[in-house]
Amino acid sequence: MAGGSASPGRSVTSRALAILDAFDETSPRLSLSEIAERSGTPLTTAHRLLAELTDWGALVRRQDGRYQIGPKLWDLGLLAPVQLELRQVAAPFLMDVHTTIRDTVHLAVRDGLSALYVERISGRESVPVVSRVGSRLPLHATGVGKVLLAAAPPDVVDQALRSPARLTRHTLVEPGRLRRELAEVRAYRRGDVARGRVAGGAGPGRAAGRSRRGRRPGHRRPAAPTRPRPPRAGAGGGRSGHRTGAQPRPRVPLTGRIRFHRPRAAPTLAPCAPR
C-alpha cells in the first residue's frame, strides 16, 4: 500500500493530484465533502491534503469554507511553453487580425481530440462566444478546431469523426459533411480557391451569400440625406418658381453638422454723461 493509503497502488502524490483534478470550469469552487467525493479520497485524508495544498498556495480557502485554485498554480501555468512562447510570438498577429475584422480572434492548439484555447481577443462589436482562455472544446464542433483537425494526421481525423458528439442543435455530426468541410479548409490553405481550382467564392469564416464587407450581392447602400433647396422666385412660369431655362442646382449631401450664423448687429454707443 503506497504512502500508507487504504487503496493499494495509490500514492500520496496521486491523491493530491486527484484533489486538484476535482476542480474544473463547471465547478471552480468545491467544499471538503465535494472534493472527497469527486477525487475518491477519504474525508480525513482529503482534509489533511487540502491543508497542505492551501499552505503551499495551490488552493485558497474561502470565507464560506469552500476551496478554489490558488495563484501558485496560475504562476506555474504561465511557465508552460504554450503560454510563454506561443502567446508572445502570436500576439502581434492576433492584434492585426482583430483590428482588420473587428471580431473575436482565437489562438488554440490541438490537445488530443480537443482544441485548447490559449488566447482570445474580442471587442465590444464581437459576437458573444462560449470559448474561454484555458477551456477545451471538441475539434469537430468549433471553427478553430476544424482548422486544427484539417492539419492533423489521418488517424486523428478518423478518431475524431468516428462518433462526434452533438454539443448544440447546430453542431455537425455527419462524418461525410465534416470531411467535406475539412477538405475545403485544406483547399483554402493551399490557395486552390484563389487560383480558381475549387468552385465557390466565400472563404472560411465568411457567411454564404455575402461579400467581404458583409453585404449580400446586389445590396446598395442607402443614399446620403440631402438638404432641400428652398423655392426661388424668378421671371417666367418655371416649375416651383424657378426661372425658365435655369439649370437646377445639385443637391449637396449632408456630411456634417450645419451651422447658421446670424449677422451681428452694429453696436450702439450711448452718450456719455458730463463729468
VEXZADO-624589 format. One record per residue: residue number from 0; residue in one letter; x negated, y negated, z negated of N, C-alpha, C in turn. Coordinates in nm, 2 decimals. Last residue first. Layout:
N
NODE  pos  code      nX      nY      nZ     caX     caY     caZ      cX      cY      cZ
NODE  NUM     A       X       Y       Z       X       Y       Z       X       Y       Z
...
! end
This chain:
275
NODE  pos  code      nX      nY      nZ     caX     caY     caZ      cX      cY      cZ
NODE  274     R    1.90  -11.51    1.70    1.83  -11.49    1.57    1.84  -11.62    1.49
NODE  273     P    2.20  -11.41    1.87    2.09  -11.51    1.85    2.03  -11.49    1.71
NODE  272     A    2.23  -11.08    1.99    2.28  -11.18    1.90    2.17  -11.28    1.88
NODE  271     C    2.22  -10.98    2.33    2.16  -10.98    2.20    2.21  -11.10    2.12
NODE  270     P    2.46  -10.80    2.52    2.39  -10.93    2.49    2.34  -10.93    2.34
NODE  269     A    2.39  -10.47    2.63    2.47  -10.56    2.55    2.40  -10.69    2.52
NODE  268     L    2.37  -10.32    2.94    2.29  -10.40    2.84    2.38  -10.49    2.76
NODE  267     T    2.43  -10.00    3.05    2.48  -10.14    3.04    2.40  -10.20    2.92
NODE  266     P    2.29   -9.77    3.29    2.30   -9.82    3.15    2.35   -9.96    3.15
NODE  265     A    2.47   -9.61    3.54    2.37   -9.71    3.51    2.39   -9.76    3.37
NODE  264     A    2.54   -9.26    3.50    2.59   -9.40    3.51    2.47   -9.49    3.47
NODE  263     R    2.42   -8.99    3.69    2.42   -9.06    3.57    2.46   -9.21    3.59
NODE  262     P    2.62   -8.75    3.86    2.53   -8.87    3.87    2.54   -8.95    3.74
NODE  261     R    2.61   -8.41    3.75    2.68   -8.53    3.76    2.59   -8.65    3.77
NODE  260     H    2.53   -8.11    3.89    2.48   -8.22    3.82    2.56   -8.35    3.85
NODE  259     F    2.59   -7.78    3.88    2.64   -7.90    3.94    2.60   -8.02    3.84
NODE  258     R    2.42   -7.48    3.94    2.45   -7.59    3.85    2.49   -7.71    3.93
NODE  257     I    2.45   -7.14    3.98    2.46   -7.27    4.05    2.50   -7.37    3.94
NODE  256     R    2.24   -6.86    3.95    2.34   -6.95    3.89    2.34   -7.09    3.95
NODE  255     G    2.19   -6.67    4.25    2.16   -6.71    4.11    2.27   -6.80    4.06
NODE  254     T    2.28   -6.60    4.49    2.17   -6.52    4.44    2.13   -6.56    4.30
NODE  253     L    2.55   -6.59    4.69    2.51   -6.63    4.55    2.40   -6.55    4.50
NODE  252     P    2.50   -6.65    5.03    2.52   -6.56    4.92    2.47   -6.62    4.79
NODE  251     V    2.67   -6.88    5.23    2.55   -6.86    5.16    2.57   -6.76    5.04
NODE  250     R    2.82   -6.86    5.55    2.83   -6.85    5.40    2.70   -6.81    5.34
NODE  249     P    2.74   -7.10    5.81    2.74   -6.96    5.75    2.75   -6.97    5.60
NODE  248     R    2.98   -7.34    5.93    2.85   -7.31    5.86    2.86   -7.16    5.80
NODE  247     P    3.11   -7.34    6.26    3.13   -7.32    6.11    2.99   -7.29    6.05
NODE  246     Q    3.07   -7.60    6.49    3.03   -7.46    6.45    3.05   -7.44    6.30
NODE  245     A    3.33   -7.78    6.65    3.22   -7.77    6.55    3.19   -7.63    6.51
NODE  244     G    3.55   -7.79    6.81    3.42   -7.76    6.87    3.31   -7.75    6.77
NODE  243     T    3.72   -8.02    6.61    3.73   -7.93    6.72    3.59   -7.92    6.78
NODE  242     R    3.66   -8.01    6.26    3.66   -8.08    6.38    3.66   -7.98    6.50
NODE  241     H    3.89   -7.85    6.03    3.76   -7.87    6.09    3.77   -7.94    6.22
NODE  240     G    4.14   -7.80    5.92    4.09   -7.94    5.91    3.95   -7.96    5.97
NODE  239     S    4.21   -7.54    5.97    4.17   -7.58    5.83    4.10   -7.71    5.82
NODE  238     R    4.12   -7.58    6.31    4.18   -7.50    6.20    4.12   -7.54    6.07
NODE  237     G    4.17   -7.92    6.45    4.09   -7.79    6.43    4.16   -7.72    6.31
NODE  236     G    4.27   -8.14    6.59    4.36   -8.05    6.51    4.29   -7.92    6.49
NODE  235     G    4.09   -8.45    6.53    4.14   -8.34    6.61    4.22   -8.25    6.53
NODE  234     A    3.85   -8.54    6.29    3.93   -8.57    6.40    3.97   -8.45    6.48
NODE  233     G    3.87   -8.39    5.95    3.80   -8.45    6.07    3.90   -8.48    6.18
NODE  232     A    3.80   -8.26    5.63    3.89   -8.34    5.72    3.81   -8.39    5.83
NODE  231     R    3.72   -7.94    5.52    3.67   -8.08    5.56    3.76   -8.14    5.66
NODE  230     P    3.75   -7.72    5.25    3.80   -7.77    5.38    3.75   -7.91    5.40
NODE  229     P    3.46   -7.56    5.10    3.58   -7.65    5.09    3.62   -7.70    5.23
NODE  228     R    3.37   -7.23    5.12    3.34   -7.36    5.17    3.47   -7.44    5.16
NODE  227     P    3.29   -7.00    4.86    3.38   -7.05    4.96    3.35   -7.19    4.99
NODE  226     R    3.00   -6.80    4.84    3.06   -6.92    4.79    3.16   -6.98    4.89
NODE  225     T    3.00   -6.45    4.81    2.98   -6.57    4.88    3.05   -6.69    4.82
NODE  224     P    2.84   -6.16    4.68    2.95   -6.26    4.67    2.91   -6.39    4.74
NODE  223     A    2.72   -5.92    4.92    2.69   -6.01    4.81    2.81   -6.11    4.80
NODE  222     A    2.89   -5.61    4.99    2.83   -5.74    5.03    2.82   -5.83    4.91
NODE  221     P    2.79   -5.29    4.87    2.89   -5.40    4.88    2.82   -5.53    4.91
NODE  220     R    2.60   -5.06    5.08    2.61   -5.15    4.96    2.72   -5.25    4.98
NODE  219     R    2.73   -4.77    5.21    2.69   -4.90    5.23    2.70   -4.98    5.10
NODE  218     H    2.67   -4.43    5.30    2.71   -4.53    5.20    2.65   -4.66    5.22
NODE  217     G    2.58   -4.25    5.48    2.69   -4.34    5.53    2.73   -4.44    5.42
NODE  216     P    2.50   -4.01    5.24    2.48   -4.06    5.37    2.61   -4.14    5.41
NODE  215     R    2.48   -4.15    4.90    2.53   -4.05    4.99    2.51   -4.10    5.13
NODE  214     R    2.20   -4.24    4.71    2.32   -4.28    4.77    2.36   -4.17    4.88
NODE  213     G    1.95   -4.20    4.58    2.07   -4.16    4.51    2.20   -4.19    4.58
NODE  212     R    1.73   -4.27    4.73    1.78   -4.37    4.63    1.91   -4.33    4.56
NODE  211     R    1.71   -4.05    4.90    1.61   -4.07    4.79    1.65   -4.17    4.69
NODE  210     S    2.05   -3.94    4.93    1.93   -3.98    4.98    1.83   -4.00    4.87
NODE  209     R    2.26   -3.65    4.90    2.22   -3.78    4.86    2.08   -3.81    4.91
NODE  208     G    2.32   -3.38    4.93    2.40   -3.48    5.00    2.37   -3.62    4.96
NODE  207     A    2.22   -3.27    4.62    2.26   -3.24    4.75    2.35   -3.35    4.81
NODE  206     A    1.97   -3.45    4.43    2.11   -3.40    4.44    2.14   -3.37    4.59
NODE  205     R    1.65   -3.34    4.37    1.73   -3.43    4.44    1.87   -3.38    4.46
NODE  204     G    1.50   -3.13    4.27    1.55   -3.23    4.18    1.63   -3.34    4.24
NODE  203     P    1.32   -3.08    4.57    1.36   -3.03    4.44    1.39   -3.15    4.34
NODE  202     G    1.48   -3.26    4.85    1.37   -3.20    4.78    1.41   -3.15    4.64
NODE  201     A    1.69   -3.22    5.12    1.68   -3.26    4.99    1.57   -3.19    4.92
NODE  200     G    1.70   -3.10    5.38    1.64   -3.23    5.36    1.62   -3.27    5.22
NODE  199     G    1.66   -2.81    5.58    1.71   -2.87    5.46    1.64   -3.00    5.44
NODE  198     A    1.45   -2.54    5.69    1.57   -2.63    5.71    1.61   -2.68    5.57
NODE  197     V    1.11   -2.55    5.71    1.22   -2.50    5.64    1.34   -2.59    5.66
NODE  196     R    0.92   -2.68    5.86    0.93   -2.53    5.87    1.05   -2.47    5.80
NODE  195     G    0.87   -2.95    5.85    0.98   -2.90    5.93    0.99   -2.76    5.95
NODE  194     R    0.68   -3.04    5.68    0.63   -3.01    5.81    0.75   -2.96    5.90
NODE  193     A    0.83   -3.06    5.45    0.78   -3.19    5.50    0.73   -3.17    5.65
NODE  192     V    0.86   -2.79    5.40    0.98   -2.88    5.43    0.93   -3.01    5.50
NODE  191     D    0.61   -2.70    5.34    0.68   -2.65    5.46    0.79   -2.74    5.50
NODE  190     G    0.45   -2.75    5.12    0.47   -2.86    5.21    0.54   -2.82    5.34
NODE  189     R    0.41   -2.58    4.92    0.32   -2.57    5.03    0.34   -2.68    5.13
NODE  188     R    0.62   -2.66    4.75    0.48   -2.67    4.70    0.38   -2.66    4.82
NODE  187     Y    0.84   -2.60    4.91    0.81   -2.74    4.88    0.67   -2.76    4.83
NODE  186     A    0.82   -2.32    4.89    0.81   -2.38    5.02    0.78   -2.53    5.00
NODE  185     R    0.85   -2.26    4.62    0.72   -2.23    4.68    0.71   -2.30    4.82
NODE  184     V    1.12   -2.34    4.60    1.02   -2.41    4.52    0.88   -2.39    4.58
NODE  183     E    1.24   -2.15    4.77    1.25   -2.29    4.80    1.14   -2.37    4.73
NODE  182     A    1.20   -1.92    4.62    1.14   -1.94    4.75    1.14   -2.08    4.80
NODE  181     L    1.35   -1.98    4.39    1.21   -1.97    4.38    1.14   -1.98    4.51
NODE  180     E    1.61   -1.96    4.52    1.56   -2.09    4.46    1.41   -2.09    4.44
NODE  179     R    1.61   -1.69    4.58    1.61   -1.79    4.69    1.57   -1.93    4.64
NODE  178     R    1.61   -1.58    4.33    1.49   -1.56    4.42    1.49   -1.66    4.53
NODE  177     L    1.86   -1.66    4.24    1.74   -1.71    4.17    1.62   -1.69    4.26
NODE  176     R    2.03   -1.52    4.41    2.03   -1.67    4.42    1.90   -1.73    4.35
NODE  175     G    1.96   -1.26    4.32    1.94   -1.30    4.46    1.94   -1.45    4.48
NODE  174     P    2.03   -1.25    4.05    1.89   -1.24    4.09    1.87   -1.28    4.23
NODE  173     E    2.25   -1.46    3.89    2.24   -1.37    4.00    2.09   -1.36    4.05
NODE  172     V    2.26   -1.66    3.70    2.21   -1.53    3.66    2.21   -1.42    3.77
NODE  171     L    2.25   -2.00    3.64    2.25   -1.89    3.74    2.19   -1.76    3.69
NODE  170     T    2.46   -2.17    3.42    2.33   -2.10    3.44    2.34   -2.00    3.55
NODE  169     H    2.70   -2.29    3.37    2.63   -2.33    3.49    2.50   -2.26    3.52
NODE  168     R    2.77   -2.21    3.12    2.85   -2.16    3.23    2.80   -2.20    3.36
NODE  167     T    2.46   -2.13    2.96    2.58   -2.21    2.98    2.66   -2.15    3.09
NODE  166     L    2.30   -1.90    2.95    2.30   -1.99    2.84    2.42   -2.08    2.84
NODE  165     R    2.28   -1.58    3.04    2.36   -1.70    3.07    2.37   -1.79    2.95
NODE  164     A    1.98   -1.41    3.10    2.09   -1.44    3.01    2.15   -1.57    3.06
NODE  163     P    1.87   -1.17    3.34    1.87   -1.31    3.29    2.00   -1.34    3.21
NODE  162     S    1.73   -0.91    3.39    1.86   -0.93    3.32    1.86   -1.07    3.26
NODE  161     R    1.52   -0.95    3.57    1.58   -0.82    3.56    1.72   -0.83    3.49
NODE  160     L    1.38   -1.18    3.61    1.51   -1.17    3.68    1.58   -1.03    3.66
NODE  159     A    1.15   -1.14    3.45    1.24   -1.25    3.42    1.38   -1.23    3.49
NODE  158     Q    1.04   -0.92    3.59    1.08   -0.90    3.45    1.18   -1.01    3.41
NODE  157     D    0.98   -1.03    3.83    1.07   -0.92    3.83    1.12   -0.90    3.68
NODE  156     V    0.79   -1.23    3.75    0.92   -1.27    3.82    1.02   -1.16    3.81
NODE  155     V    0.59   -1.07    3.66    0.66   -1.16    3.56    0.79   -1.21    3.62
NODE  154     D    0.51   -0.95    3.89    0.56   -0.86    3.78    0.63   -0.95    3.68
NODE  153     P    0.41   -1.16    4.05    0.53   -1.09    4.09    0.59   -1.01    3.97
NODE  152     P    0.30   -1.45    3.85    0.28   -1.32    3.92    0.41   -1.25    3.95
NODE  151     A    0.44   -1.78    3.90    0.40   -1.67    3.82    0.37   -1.54    3.90
NODE  150     A    0.54   -1.99    4.04    0.40   -1.97    4.04    0.35   -1.85    3.96
NODE  149     A    0.81   -1.98    3.97    0.77   -1.96    4.11    0.62   -1.94    4.13
NODE  148     L    0.80   -2.03    3.70    0.83   -1.89    3.74    0.79   -1.87    3.89
NODE  147     L    0.76   -2.31    3.70    0.66   -2.22    3.64    0.68   -2.07    3.69
NODE  146     V    1.00   -2.38    3.82    0.87   -2.42    3.89    0.76   -2.33    3.83
NODE  145     K    1.18   -2.28    3.63    1.18   -2.22    3.77    1.05   -2.26    3.84
NODE  144     G    1.12   -2.45    3.42    1.10   -2.31    3.41    1.09   -2.24    3.54
NODE  143     V    1.21   -2.70    3.51    1.07   -2.68    3.49    1.03   -2.53    3.47
NODE  142     G    1.49   -2.63    3.51    1.42   -2.67    3.63    1.27   -2.65    3.62
NODE  141     T    1.60   -2.33    3.34    1.56   -2.47    3.34    1.49   -2.50    3.47
NODE  140     A    1.65   -2.06    3.34    1.76   -2.14    3.30    1.73   -2.29    3.31
NODE  139     H    1.43   -1.89    3.37    1.53   -1.90    3.48    1.64   -2.00    3.46
NODE  138     L    1.28   -1.92    3.14    1.23   -1.97    3.26    1.34   -1.99    3.37
NODE  137     P    1.44   -2.02    2.83    1.41   -1.92    2.93    1.37   -1.99    3.07
NODE  136     L    1.26   -2.25    2.62    1.38   -2.22    2.69    1.35   -2.11    2.80
NODE  135     R    1.14   -2.39    2.32    1.13   -2.29    2.42    1.26   -2.26    2.49
NODE  134     S    1.00   -2.69    2.17    1.10   -2.59    2.19    1.07   -2.50    2.31
NODE  133     G    0.80   -2.88    2.17    0.78   -2.77    2.09    0.89   -2.66    2.10
NODE  132     V    1.02   -3.14    2.24    0.88   -3.10    2.23    0.86   -2.99    2.13
NODE  131     R    1.33   -3.03    2.37    1.26   -3.10    2.27    1.11   -3.05    2.28
NODE  130     S    1.62   -3.03    2.58    1.48   -2.99    2.56    1.42   -3.08    2.45
NODE  129     V    1.87   -3.11    2.66    1.86   -3.04    2.53    1.72   -3.00    2.50
NODE  128     V    1.92   -3.45    2.77    1.89   -3.31    2.79    1.87   -3.24    2.65
NODE  127     P    2.08   -3.73    2.92    2.05   -3.65    2.80    2.03   -3.51    2.83
NODE  126     V    1.91   -3.91    3.17    2.03   -3.82    3.14    1.99   -3.74    3.01
NODE  125     S    1.78   -4.24    3.11    1.77   -4.10    3.14    1.89   -4.02    3.10
NODE  124     E    1.78   -4.50    3.04    1.86   -4.46    3.15    1.86   -4.31    3.18
NODE  123     R    1.60   -4.52    2.83    1.74   -4.54    2.80    1.83   -4.50    2.91
NODE  122     G    1.38   -4.23    2.89    1.41   -4.37    2.86    1.56   -4.39    2.83
NODE  121     S    1.12   -3.99    2.82    1.26   -4.03    2.87    1.28   -4.17    2.83
NODE  120     I    0.90   -3.73    2.83    0.91   -3.88    2.84    1.05   -3.91    2.89
NODE  119     R    0.76   -3.47    2.65    0.88   -3.51    2.72    0.88   -3.67    2.71
NODE  118     E    0.54   -3.18    2.62    0.56   -3.33    2.62    0.69   -3.36    2.70
NODE  117     V    0.57   -2.91    2.61    0.46   -2.97    2.54    0.48   -3.12    2.53
NODE  116     Y    0.78   -2.65    2.59    0.78   -2.79    2.62    0.67   -2.85    2.54
NODE  115     L    0.75   -2.34    2.73    0.71   -2.41    2.61    0.70   -2.56    2.65
NODE  114     A    0.96   -2.12    2.88    0.89   -2.24    2.90    0.87   -2.32    2.77
NODE  113     S    0.93   -1.76    2.87    0.99   -1.89    2.83    0.90   -2.00    2.87
NODE  112     L    0.81   -1.52    2.89    0.93   -1.55    2.98    1.00   -1.68    2.94
NODE  111     G    0.50   -1.64    2.81    0.58   -1.52    2.83    0.69   -1.54    2.93
NODE  110     D    0.50   -1.95    2.85    0.47   -1.86    2.73    0.55   -1.74    2.74
NODE  109     R    0.40   -2.20    3.06    0.47   -2.07    3.05    0.41   -1.99    2.94
NODE  108     V    0.45   -2.54    2.97    0.36   -2.43    3.01    0.44   -2.30    2.99
NODE  107     A    0.54   -2.87    3.06    0.57   -2.74    3.00    0.47   -2.64    3.05
NODE  106     L    0.66   -3.19    3.05    0.54   -3.11    3.07    0.55   -2.99    2.99
NODE  105     H    0.92   -3.38    3.21    0.88   -3.27    3.12    0.74   -3.23    3.16
NODE  104     V    1.10   -3.68    3.22    0.99   -3.60    3.28    0.94   -3.51    3.17
NODE  103     T    1.40   -3.84    3.29    1.33   -3.76    3.20    1.22   -3.68    3.27
NODE  102     D    1.37   -4.13    3.50    1.44   -4.02    3.45    1.35   -3.94    3.36
NODE  101     R    1.25   -4.31    3.68    1.33   -4.36    3.57    1.42   -4.25    3.51
NODE  100     I    1.07   -4.27    3.89    1.21   -4.21    3.90    1.30   -4.26    3.79
NODE   99     T    0.84   -4.42    3.82    0.89   -4.42    3.95    1.04   -4.37    3.96
NODE   98     T    0.79   -4.39    3.55    0.81   -4.52    3.60    0.87   -4.53    3.74
NODE   97     H    0.75   -4.11    3.55    0.87   -4.17    3.48    0.89   -4.31    3.53
NODE   96     V    0.51   -4.09    3.69    0.63   -4.03    3.74    0.76   -4.09    3.68
NODE   95     D    0.34   -4.23    3.52    0.36   -4.27    3.66    0.49   -4.22    3.72
NODE   94     M    0.35   -4.07    3.29    0.40   -4.21    3.29    0.42   -4.26    3.43
NODE   93     L    0.23   -3.84    3.38    0.37   -3.84    3.34    0.43   -3.98    3.33
NODE   92     F   -0.02   -3.93    3.43    0.06   -3.89    3.55    0.21   -3.88    3.51
NODE   91     P   -0.12   -3.99    3.17   -0.11   -4.09    3.28   -0.02   -4.06    3.39
NODE   90     A   -0.10   -3.72    3.05   -0.02   -3.83    3.00   -0.01   -3.95    3.11
NODE   89     A   -0.26   -3.50    3.12   -0.14   -3.52    3.19   -0.06   -3.65    3.16
NODE   88     V   -0.48   -3.51    2.94   -0.50   -3.52    3.08   -0.38   -3.56    3.16
NODE   87     Q   -0.35   -3.50    2.69   -0.43   -3.61    2.72   -0.46   -3.63    2.87
NODE   86     R   -0.22   -3.25    2.71   -0.14   -3.37    2.70   -0.22   -3.50    2.73
NODE   85     L   -0.43   -3.07    2.72   -0.34   -3.08    2.83   -0.26   -3.21    2.83
NODE   84     E   -0.57   -3.11    2.48   -0.64   -3.13    2.60   -0.53   -3.15    2.72
NODE   83     L   -0.39   -3.08    2.26   -0.50   -3.17    2.25   -0.55   -3.21    2.39
NODE   82     Q   -0.20   -2.88    2.32   -0.16   -3.01    2.27   -0.27   -3.11    2.29
NODE   81     V   -0.34   -2.66    2.41   -0.22   -2.70    2.49   -0.17   -2.84    2.45
NODE   80     P   -0.53   -2.62    2.21   -0.57   -2.68    2.34   -0.45   -2.73    2.43
NODE   79     A   -0.44   -2.74    1.89   -0.43   -2.64    1.99   -0.47   -2.70    2.13
NODE   78     L   -0.43   -2.94    1.70   -0.56   -2.90    1.75   -0.56   -2.79    1.86
NODE   77     L   -0.17   -2.97    1.62   -0.22   -3.07    1.72   -0.36   -3.03    1.77
NODE   76     G   -0.15   -2.77    1.43   -0.09   -2.75    1.56   -0.14   -2.85    1.67
NODE   75     L   -0.27   -2.89    1.21   -0.33   -2.78    1.27   -0.28   -2.75    1.41
NODE   74     D   -0.07   -3.08    1.15   -0.21   -3.12    1.18   -0.28   -3.01    1.25
NODE   73     W    0.15   -2.92    1.09    0.15   -3.01    1.21    0.01   -3.06    1.25
NODE   72     L    0.06   -2.79    0.86    0.08   -2.71    0.99    0.09   -2.80    1.11
NODE   71     K    0.07   -3.02    0.69   -0.06   -2.94    0.72   -0.05   -2.86    0.85
NODE   70     P    0.32   -3.11    0.66    0.24   -3.18    0.75    0.11   -3.11    0.78
NODE   69     G    0.55   -2.83    0.63    0.48   -2.94    0.58    0.38   -3.00    0.69
NODE   68     I    0.89   -2.72    0.68    0.75   -2.72    0.73    0.68   -2.84    0.68
NODE   67     Q    1.08   -2.69    0.38    1.07   -2.72    0.52    0.92   -2.72    0.55
NODE   66     Y    1.32   -2.57    0.13    1.18   -2.58    0.18    1.19   -2.62    0.33
NODE   65     R    1.54   -2.69   -0.13    1.51   -2.62    0.00    1.37   -2.66    0.05
NODE   64     G    1.59   -2.85   -0.35    1.54   -2.72   -0.37    1.51   -2.64   -0.25
NODE   63     D    1.65   -3.11   -0.31    1.76   -3.02   -0.32    1.72   -2.88   -0.34
NODE   62     Q    1.40   -3.23   -0.26    1.47   -3.25   -0.39    1.58   -3.16   -0.41
NODE   61     R    1.19   -2.98   -0.10    1.27   -3.10   -0.10    1.34   -3.12   -0.24
NODE   60     R    0.87   -2.88   -0.06    0.99   -2.85   -0.13    1.07   -2.98   -0.15
NODE   59     V    0.69   -2.79    0.23    0.73   -2.90    0.14    0.86   -2.86    0.08
NODE   58     L    0.41   -2.60    0.34    0.55   -2.62    0.32    0.57   -2.73    0.23
NODE   57     A    0.14   -2.62    0.36    0.21   -2.56    0.47    0.36   -2.59    0.47
NODE   56     G    0.00   -2.72    0.14    0.06   -2.81    0.23    0.13   -2.76    0.35
NODE   55     W   -0.08   -2.57   -0.08   -0.17   -2.58    0.03   -0.13   -2.69    0.13
NODE   54     D    0.15   -2.56   -0.23    0.03   -2.62   -0.29   -0.07   -2.65   -0.18
NODE   53     T    0.32   -2.41   -0.06    0.35   -2.55   -0.09    0.23   -2.63   -0.15
NODE   52     L    0.20   -2.16   -0.07    0.21   -2.24    0.06    0.24   -2.38    0.04
NODE   51     E    0.24   -2.10   -0.34    0.10   -2.11   -0.29    0.10   -2.19   -0.16
NODE   50     A    0.52   -2.09   -0.36    0.45   -2.19   -0.44    0.30   -2.21   -0.39
NODE   49     L    0.57   -1.89   -0.18    0.62   -2.02   -0.15    0.55   -2.13   -0.23
NODE   48     L    0.47   -1.67   -0.31    0.41   -1.71   -0.19    0.45   -1.85   -0.15
NODE   47     R    0.65   -1.65   -0.53    0.51   -1.67   -0.55    0.44   -1.73   -0.43
NODE   46     H    0.90   -1.61   -0.40    0.88   -1.73   -0.48    0.73   -1.76   -0.51
NODE   45     A    0.85   -1.37   -0.27    0.87   -1.49   -0.19    0.85   -1.62   -0.27
NODE   44     T    0.83   -1.20   -0.49    0.71   -1.22   -0.40    0.73   -1.35   -0.32
NODE   43     T    1.10   -1.22   -0.59    0.98   -1.26   -0.67    0.86   -1.29   -0.59
NODE   42     L    1.24   -1.12   -0.36    1.26   -1.26   -0.41    1.15   -1.31   -0.50
NODE   41     P    1.07   -0.95   -0.10    1.14   -0.95   -0.23    1.14   -1.09   -0.28
NODE   40     T    1.13   -1.02    0.24    1.03   -1.02    0.13    1.11   -1.02    0.00
NODE   39     G    1.24   -1.07    0.49    1.24   -0.93    0.44    1.14   -0.92    0.32
NODE   38     S    1.28   -1.32    0.59    1.15   -1.26    0.61    1.14   -1.12    0.56
NODE   37     R    1.55   -1.37    0.53    1.51   -1.38    0.67    1.37   -1.31    0.69
NODE   36     E    1.55   -1.34    0.25    1.64   -1.26    0.33    1.59   -1.25    0.48
NODE   35     A    1.37   -1.54    0.16    1.35   -1.40    0.13    1.43   -1.30    0.21
NODE   34     I    1.50   -1.77    0.27    1.37   -1.73    0.31    1.34   -1.58    0.28
NODE   33     E    1.74   -1.76    0.12    1.74   -1.75    0.26    1.61   -1.71    0.32
NODE   32     S    1.64   -1.80   -0.14    1.71   -1.68   -0.11    1.72   -1.66    0.04
NODE   31     L    1.53   -2.06   -0.12    1.45   -1.94   -0.15    1.51   -1.81   -0.11
NODE   30     S    1.65   -2.23    0.18    1.64   -2.21    0.04    1.56   -2.08    0.01
NODE   29     L    1.53   -2.42    0.46    1.59   -2.30    0.40    1.57   -2.30    0.25
NODE   28     R    1.53   -2.61    0.75    1.53   -2.62    0.60    1.60   -2.50    0.55
NODE   27     P    1.56   -2.55    1.02    1.44   -2.61    0.97    1.42   -2.62    0.82
NODE   26     S    1.71   -2.35    1.20    1.70   -2.35    1.06    1.57   -2.42    1.01
NODE   25     T    1.67   -2.40    1.47    1.81   -2.39    1.42    1.81   -2.39    1.27
NODE   24     E    1.39   -2.38    1.50    1.46   -2.51    1.53    1.61   -2.51    1.49
NODE   23     D    1.28   -2.19    1.20    1.29   -2.22    1.35    1.37   -2.35    1.37
NODE   22     F    1.13   -2.00    0.95    1.18   -2.13    1.00    1.18   -2.13    1.15
NODE   21     A    1.01   -1.75    0.92    1.16   -1.76    0.90    1.21   -1.89    0.94
NODE   20     D    0.74   -1.77    0.95    0.82   -1.74    1.07    0.97   -1.74    1.05
NODE   19     L    0.66   -1.81    0.69    0.65   -1.92    0.78    0.74   -1.90    0.91
NODE   18     I    0.71   -1.54    0.61    0.78   -1.65    0.54    0.78   -1.78    0.63
NODE   17     A    0.53   -1.40    0.76    0.67   -1.38    0.78    0.76   -1.49    0.72
NODE   16     L    0.29   -1.50    0.66    0.33   -1.53    0.80    0.47   -1.51    0.82
NODE   15     A    0.31   -1.37    0.41    0.30   -1.52    0.42    0.34   -1.57    0.56
NODE   14     R    0.30   -1.10    0.49    0.42   -1.15    0.42    0.42   -1.31    0.42
NODE   13     S    0.05   -1.09    0.60    0.17   -1.06    0.69    0.29   -1.11    0.62
NODE   12     T   -0.10   -1.13    0.37   -0.11   -1.23    0.48    0.01   -1.21    0.57
NODE   11     V   -0.05   -0.91    0.22   -0.01   -1.04    0.17   -0.01   -1.14    0.28
NODE   10     S    0.05   -0.64    0.44   -0.04   -0.71    0.35    0.02   -0.84    0.31
NODE    9     R    0.19   -0.34    0.48    0.22   -0.48    0.49    0.14   -0.56    0.39
NODE    8     G    0.15   -0.07    0.43    0.11   -0.12    0.56    0.14   -0.27    0.57
NODE    7     P    0.45    0.00    0.23    0.31    0.04    0.28    0.28   -0.03    0.41
NODE    6     S    0.60   -0.22    0.02    0.61   -0.16    0.15    0.47   -0.13    0.20
NODE    5     A    0.52   -0.34   -0.22    0.61   -0.22   -0.22    0.62   -0.15   -0.09
NODE    4     S    0.18   -0.44   -0.23    0.32   -0.46   -0.20    0.39   -0.33   -0.20
NODE    3     G   -0.10   -0.44   -0.27   -0.01   -0.41   -0.38    0.13   -0.43   -0.36
NODE    2     G   -0.23   -0.48   -0.03   -0.20   -0.60   -0.11   -0.12   -0.57   -0.23
NODE    1     A   -0.09   -0.20    0.11   -0.18   -0.31    0.13   -0.13   -0.42    0.04
NODE    0     M   -0.09    0.12    0.00    0.00    0.00    0.00   -0.09   -0.12    0.00
! end
